[in-house]
Amino acid sequence: MATIKDIAEKAGVSSSTVSRVLNYDASLSVADETKKRIFEAAEELSYRKRSSKRYVNQKIAIVHWYTEKEELNDLYYLSIRLGIEQRCKEMGMYSEVYFFDNIKAIIATEIEGIVAVGKFSDQQVKELTAINPTVVFVDYSPNEEKYDAIVIDFEKATKKVIDFFLSTRHEKIGFIGGLELLKGQTEPIGDLREKTFQSYMKEKGLYEERFVYVGSFSVEDGYRLMRQAIEDLGDDLPTAFFLSSDTIAIGCLRALHEAAILIPERVSIIGINDMSVSKYMYPSLSTIKVYTEIMGETAVDTLVERLEGRKITKKVFISTKLIVRQSVRK
């Protein structure tokens, strides 16, 4: 820790002047330039320079909340994991993947920390931190005062979609979303996309509960729910839908094609994630791009900061971008 004397030497002033400036002594008459020099010296001397250490041959555990089979059906989480693994390689670290149903296989003495991908119950968080207290969560923030987290601002993303639809003269806008359950719980996790869709559409005076359908984040439920919407609403089917994942969008596209409903002439759709296959769908899918690889990379960087001594908890929001393709009218 820098002393008053250290600061005084760096700023080229007396120790008493430093003391009085740092204590905002109102009776002290000193030039602003001198104050600036003192404050900058104090900040520079208190700044902990980041280590350039490479964690060669050291290992972190990547813990996935899904089972291995479930991950294969969700490219969102798969892409995050690939980002983590790539960043580890760049830093000379090893990474090993564990699915939550086999975390007992983790040898605590062999890992530097854990990157936990997905949603975890309080009990699961306790189990993870018992293995190693250095845990960074990705796509979930169980307690922002205790644990580092890398997340997406789904509220802003949802508003981007609605604003785009409104700017392209849509007023009847529907929503098809998914729910997720934490292990051992029966009540689903509240989804910020659905919550924001409801509140923002109400704010615009355009919310219609009958235009909202919710199932699971799967191709099958995307297909089932869009078919149900087509049957329920008939000619009153919304002219636009926000679909809360590209996985859901794949099923919705199939249902619309089977019903001979033209996209985007009759119905415009926007998903979220920008999976690698989105641009190859027919028509190509407009979507909110989530930078999943960056989420994974940032998680590793955040973990390394902890290993280098950072004590203050961080919650990092990764931005998103609306990608407009052929599935919407412009």
C-alpha positions as MATLAB code, in Angstrom:
seq = 'MATIKDIAEKAGVSSSTVSRVLNYDASLSVADETKKRIFEAAEELSYRKRSSKRYVNQKIAIVHWYTEKEELNDLYYLSIRLGIEQRCKEMGMYSEVYFFDNIKAIIATEIEGIVAVGKFSDQQVKELTAINPTVVFVDYSPNEEKYDAIVIDFEKATKKVIDFFLSTRHEKIGFIGGLELLKGQTEPIGDLREKTFQSYMKEKGLYEERFVYVGSFSVEDGYRLMRQAIEDLGDDLPTAFFLSSDTIAIGCLRALHEAAILIPERVSIIGINDMSVSKYMYPSLSTIKVYTEIMGETAVDTLVERLEGRKITKKVFISTKLIVRQSVRK';
ca = [
       0.000    0.000    0.000;
       1.327    3.472   -0.991;
       2.219    5.860    1.830;
       1.750    9.643    2.002;
       5.507    9.945    1.502;
       5.399    7.788   -1.663;
       2.666    9.973   -3.132;
       4.491   13.158   -2.175;
       7.684   11.989   -3.892;
       5.850   11.002   -7.071;
       3.865   14.269   -7.192;
       6.826   16.464   -6.247;
       5.168   18.104   -3.220;
       5.424   17.904    0.569;
       3.828   15.139    2.618;
       1.710   17.690    4.482;
       0.317   19.026    1.189;
      -0.590   15.504    0.088;
      -2.304   14.820    3.404;
      -4.364   17.990    3.242;
      -5.338   17.503   -0.429;
      -6.387   13.880    0.092;
      -8.497   14.967    3.059;
     -10.098   17.786    1.028;
      -8.877   20.448    3.465;
     -10.994   23.483    2.538;
      -8.491   25.917    4.081;
      -5.700   24.768    1.766;
      -4.905   27.056   -1.187;
      -3.276   24.993   -3.897;
      -3.447   25.072   -7.696;
      -5.777   22.632   -9.474;
      -2.805   21.303  -11.422;
      -1.085   20.356   -8.155;
      -4.237   18.636   -6.882;
      -4.471   16.755  -10.166;
      -0.864   15.574   -9.842;
      -1.464   14.369   -6.285;
      -4.674   12.510   -7.113;
      -3.133   10.871  -10.180;
      -0.060    9.843   -8.170;
      -2.267    8.338   -5.464;
      -4.304    6.396   -8.029;
      -1.255    5.134   -9.902;
       0.479    3.964   -6.743;
      -2.624    2.158   -5.489;
      -3.306    0.468   -8.834;
      -2.444   -3.208   -8.790;
      -0.790   -4.012  -12.062;
      -2.188   -7.124  -13.696;
       0.130  -10.044  -13.766;
       1.305  -11.264  -17.147;
       1.439  -14.781  -15.732;
       0.356  -17.568  -18.023;
      -1.279  -20.471  -16.264;
       0.703  -23.054  -18.193;
      -0.300  -26.661  -17.497;
      -2.837  -25.604  -14.865;
      -6.427  -26.755  -15.131;
      -9.937  -25.383  -14.686;
     -13.174  -27.335  -14.587;
     -16.036  -26.423  -16.906;
     -19.252  -27.555  -15.236;
     -22.340  -27.719  -17.424;
     -25.804  -27.720  -15.914;
     -27.096  -29.916  -18.748;
     -26.365  -33.568  -19.268;
     -24.142  -34.397  -22.224;
     -27.158  -35.471  -24.283;
     -29.060  -32.262  -23.495;
     -26.103  -30.111  -24.545;
     -26.164  -31.673  -28.004;
     -29.670  -30.275  -28.493;
     -28.737  -26.710  -27.495;
     -26.065  -24.980  -29.566;
     -26.281  -21.909  -27.312;
     -24.540  -23.607  -24.406;
     -22.293  -25.631  -26.671;
     -20.974  -22.405  -28.211;
     -20.282  -20.886  -24.770;
     -18.284  -23.974  -23.820;
     -16.212  -23.758  -27.005;
     -15.383  -20.134  -26.168;
     -14.144  -21.198  -22.732;
     -12.009  -23.991  -24.139;
     -10.466  -21.759  -26.809;
      -9.520  -19.068  -24.298;
      -7.938  -21.676  -22.037;
      -5.789  -22.896  -24.923;
      -4.655  -19.323  -25.638;
      -3.556  -18.949  -22.013;
      -1.802  -22.294  -21.868;
      -4.398  -23.742  -19.472;
      -6.110  -27.085  -19.531;
      -9.873  -27.321  -19.289;
     -11.944  -30.374  -18.562;
     -15.704  -30.618  -19.042;
     -17.970  -32.079  -16.388;
     -21.719  -32.340  -16.522;
     -23.406  -31.703  -13.209;
     -24.433  -35.309  -12.820;
     -20.753  -36.290  -12.561;
     -19.131  -33.429  -10.602;
     -17.933  -35.925   -7.999;
     -15.318  -36.872  -10.580;
     -13.644  -33.462  -10.172;
     -10.407  -33.733   -8.177;
     -10.396  -30.492   -6.191;
      -6.621  -30.384   -5.699;
      -6.027  -30.494   -9.456;
      -8.050  -27.423  -10.507;
      -7.528  -23.665  -10.133;
     -11.220  -22.835  -10.338;
     -14.568  -23.561  -11.975;
     -16.531  -21.992  -14.823;
     -20.170  -22.994  -14.326;
     -22.312  -22.803  -17.481;
     -26.093  -22.598  -17.140;
     -28.583  -22.317  -14.291;
     -27.853  -23.760  -10.852;
     -29.967  -24.140   -7.714;
     -28.748  -22.878   -4.339;
     -27.843  -26.430   -3.377;
     -25.850  -26.925   -6.569;
     -24.009  -23.639   -5.978;
     -23.024  -24.906   -2.527;
     -21.768  -28.159   -4.019;
     -19.678  -26.308   -6.608;
     -18.103  -23.876   -4.142;
     -17.332  -26.742   -1.778;
     -15.108  -28.191   -4.514;
     -13.430  -24.849   -5.208;
     -14.564  -21.398   -3.981;
     -13.344  -19.688   -7.177;
     -16.390  -20.045   -9.423;
     -17.509  -17.882  -12.352;
     -21.085  -18.363  -13.565;
     -22.010  -17.950  -17.229;
     -25.588  -17.136  -18.324;
     -26.726  -16.978  -14.700;
     -26.058  -14.852  -11.635;
     -27.086  -16.689   -8.455;
     -25.835  -13.922   -6.166;
     -24.060  -10.893   -7.635;
     -22.628   -9.920   -4.259;
     -20.893  -13.278   -3.850;
     -20.103  -14.688   -7.272;
     -18.705  -13.417  -10.544;
     -21.105  -13.783  -13.466;
     -21.146  -13.266  -17.234;
     -24.663  -12.585  -18.513;
     -26.730  -11.173  -21.380;
     -29.071   -8.209  -20.959;
     -32.182   -9.948  -22.259;
     -34.315   -6.941  -21.348;
     -32.483   -4.729  -23.849;
     -32.437   -7.510  -26.436;
     -36.204   -7.978  -26.200;
     -36.841   -4.250  -26.527;
     -34.643   -4.174  -29.656;
     -36.892   -6.763  -31.271;
     -40.132   -5.005  -30.356;
     -38.805   -1.620  -31.461;
     -37.802   -3.111  -34.818;
     -41.228   -4.653  -35.340;
     -42.929   -1.372  -34.467;
     -40.659    0.519  -36.855;
     -41.698   -1.861  -39.647;
     -45.413   -1.261  -39.035;
     -46.302   -4.310  -36.964;
     -48.749   -3.898  -34.096;
     -50.012   -7.445  -33.607;
     -46.884   -9.046  -32.174;
     -46.761  -12.517  -30.637;
     -44.267  -14.283  -28.416;
     -43.221  -17.926  -28.249;
     -40.842  -18.724  -25.415;
     -39.452  -21.402  -23.151;
     -39.169  -22.146  -19.455;
     -36.307  -23.743  -17.546;
     -36.274  -25.634  -14.256;
     -33.511  -25.764  -11.697;
     -32.652  -29.237  -10.463;
     -34.929  -30.315   -7.642;
     -37.420  -27.498   -8.192;
     -40.906  -27.561   -9.677;
     -41.340  -23.837  -10.256;
     -39.704  -22.622  -13.483;
     -37.117  -19.848  -13.528;
     -38.654  -16.528  -14.538;
     -37.588  -15.711  -18.092;
     -36.589  -12.080  -18.610;
     -37.479  -12.208  -22.309;
     -41.087  -13.120  -21.574;
     -41.328  -10.691  -18.660;
     -39.919   -7.809  -20.721;
     -42.119   -8.657  -23.709;
     -45.173   -8.432  -21.481;
     -44.204   -5.190  -19.724;
     -42.899   -3.376  -22.800;
     -45.887   -4.319  -24.951;
     -48.209   -3.161  -22.168;
     -46.285    0.106  -22.041;
     -46.982    0.482  -25.771;
     -50.657   -0.425  -25.262;
     -50.291   -3.465  -27.551;
     -50.085   -6.482  -25.230;
     -52.416   -9.405  -26.001;
     -52.127  -12.369  -23.648;
     -53.642  -14.684  -26.269;
     -50.635  -14.007  -28.502;
     -48.202  -15.489  -25.942;
     -47.244  -19.190  -25.953;
     -44.663  -20.787  -23.676;
     -43.202  -24.293  -23.601;
     -39.602  -25.486  -23.542;
     -36.510  -24.313  -25.412;
     -36.720  -27.004  -28.066;
     -37.391  -27.423  -31.783;
     -40.302  -29.698  -30.938;
     -42.044  -27.139  -28.734;
     -41.390  -24.360  -31.240;
     -43.213  -26.447  -33.823;
     -46.010  -27.458  -31.449;
     -46.660  -23.973  -30.113;
     -46.676  -22.280  -33.519;
     -49.114  -24.904  -34.789;
     -51.291  -24.250  -31.755;
     -51.159  -20.493  -32.393;
     -52.169  -21.023  -36.023;
     -55.121  -23.211  -34.982;
     -56.202  -20.968  -32.088;
     -55.938  -17.620  -33.846;
     -56.700  -18.339  -37.487;
     -56.907  -15.105  -39.469;
     -56.101  -13.192  -36.265;
     -52.592  -14.672  -36.134;
     -50.080  -11.895  -35.313;
     -48.114  -10.443  -38.213;
     -44.873  -10.780  -36.220;
     -43.451  -13.134  -33.597;
     -40.515  -12.798  -31.234;
     -39.159  -16.302  -30.596;
     -37.004  -16.548  -27.492;
     -34.370  -18.817  -29.054;
     -33.225  -19.832  -32.517;
     -33.906  -23.432  -31.512;
     -37.581  -22.563  -31.014;
     -37.493  -20.632  -34.295;
     -36.501  -23.741  -36.259;
     -39.699  -25.487  -35.141;
     -41.815  -22.379  -35.753;
     -40.536  -22.057  -39.313;
     -41.507  -25.641  -40.034;
     -45.028  -25.125  -38.675;
     -45.514  -21.956  -40.735;
     -44.259  -23.673  -43.899;
     -46.610  -26.640  -43.364;
     -49.542  -24.240  -42.969;
     -48.510  -22.441  -46.205;
     -48.116  -19.165  -44.284;
     -45.689  -16.938  -46.145;
     -42.643  -15.570  -44.308;
     -42.222  -12.600  -44.135;
     -45.176  -11.562  -46.320;
     -47.768  -12.773  -43.769;
     -45.675  -13.364  -40.642;
     -42.269  -11.916  -39.734;
     -40.164  -13.735  -37.145;
     -37.064  -12.910  -35.106;
     -35.188  -15.383  -32.914;
     -32.362  -14.940  -30.463;
     -28.804  -16.315  -30.378;
     -27.713  -16.307  -34.061;
     -26.813  -19.981  -34.147;
     -24.438  -20.954  -36.935;
     -27.342  -22.509  -38.879;
     -29.572  -19.403  -38.683;
     -28.269  -17.884  -41.904;
     -28.904  -21.151  -43.765;
     -32.572  -21.557  -42.839;
     -35.291  -20.800  -45.368;
     -35.905  -17.968  -45.254;
     -32.708  -16.967  -43.449;
     -33.531  -16.150  -39.842;
     -33.437  -12.630  -38.428;
     -32.146  -12.874  -34.896;
     -30.550  -11.192  -31.923;
     -26.878  -12.139  -32.045;
     -25.605  -13.292  -28.662;
     -21.818  -13.379  -28.571;
     -21.620  -16.762  -26.887;
     -17.942  -17.274  -27.656;
     -17.162  -13.906  -26.042;
     -19.182  -14.976  -22.989;
     -16.962  -18.034  -22.654;
     -13.729  -16.113  -23.209;
     -14.743  -13.421  -20.708;
     -15.540  -16.075  -18.103;
     -11.973  -17.384  -18.291;
     -10.505  -13.867  -18.096;
     -12.699  -13.142  -15.082;
     -11.580  -16.342  -13.376;
      -7.927  -15.446  -13.983;
      -8.503  -12.023  -12.394;
      -9.693  -13.828   -9.283;
      -6.627  -16.040   -9.292;
      -4.483  -12.908   -9.533;
      -6.017  -11.467   -6.380;
      -9.156   -9.505   -7.266;
     -11.530   -9.544   -4.292;
     -14.449   -7.451   -5.584;
     -17.239   -9.372   -7.300;
     -17.978   -8.656  -10.969;
     -21.138   -9.044  -13.039;
     -20.332   -8.564  -16.717;
     -23.042   -7.878  -19.318;
     -22.192   -8.867  -22.896;
     -23.923   -6.784  -25.566;
     -26.178   -8.141  -28.328;
     -26.908   -7.089  -31.911;
     -30.003   -7.354  -34.100;
     -29.193   -9.215  -37.331;
     -31.827   -8.540  -40.005;
     -32.204  -11.281  -42.629;
     -35.027  -12.535  -44.849;
     -37.525  -13.648  -42.184;
     -38.768  -10.085  -41.593;
     -40.276   -7.449  -43.830;
     -38.348   -4.199  -43.919;
];
